[in-house]
Amino acid sequence: MLRPFTRKADINSYEDITAFLLEKKNKEENPDLYENMKCTLENIEYYSRIVNEQSAWEGVTWILQLLPDRPLTAIQSLQLYFEAECMSMPDDRIIGIEQCINIIEARYINVGDRLEKKLYNLSPRDFEYLVAILYDRMGYKVTLTPATRDGGKDVIAEICDYERREKVFIECKRYRTTEMSIEKVRAFAYTVHMNNANRGVIFTTGRVRNTVREVDSHITVFDIEETILLLNSQFGSRWYEDFANLKKNFENKKNY
């Protein structure tokens, strides 16, 4: 549960100070204290929200609207919220933000059990679609290459956004038992370098040895567990239930 930013202590202070200011005798008998209390009241969040016609319990509960479908966006939003407010946050609020992030990660991202079968049930082409949709969600301009004669890459992802300027070639290997080989990585690396792409990424549902990962520094290889974590971070752990809609929206976006 995401607790509101305003605490009970704020409300109690608001009520106590308001009661003090309403007593006319306090203004006459304790003018300095009266002005200090008035200044304090203006700095209480609960009071300022009411004066500005905002909900006094707004807090960060709006993060819930990003769940379960965008857990990573929810976490990033909480982190930005923390950066903006941390200087005025007491320890319990700081701990609360950290706990919220941990809960989101545990509930929606770090959930890999039984999801391997969901990937295995996809056709090789749908696996390519899923990875293309993943990069589209991450802000890339995505091209899904033809099923045949793809030139050694299944997806081309490009981005030109502030400091990010790159072209990424992506290869998708959906199989149960085949181990990713050094030769396949080298062949893909050749395609990446010959076409002046910035880097290459291989998504596989097979096994990956460390020697394979170290073939070329421009090639990143995600095994099945890493692929699932990345999918969960962008779509939540129930991405497989919404795949048909994700695919339809992706195709409509490309045809628009």
Beta strands, then each sheet from edge to edge (+ up, - down):
strand 1: 141-144
strand 2: 155-161
strand 3: 164-173
strand 4: 199-204
strand 5: 219-222
sheet 1: 1+ 2- 3+ 4+ 5+
end
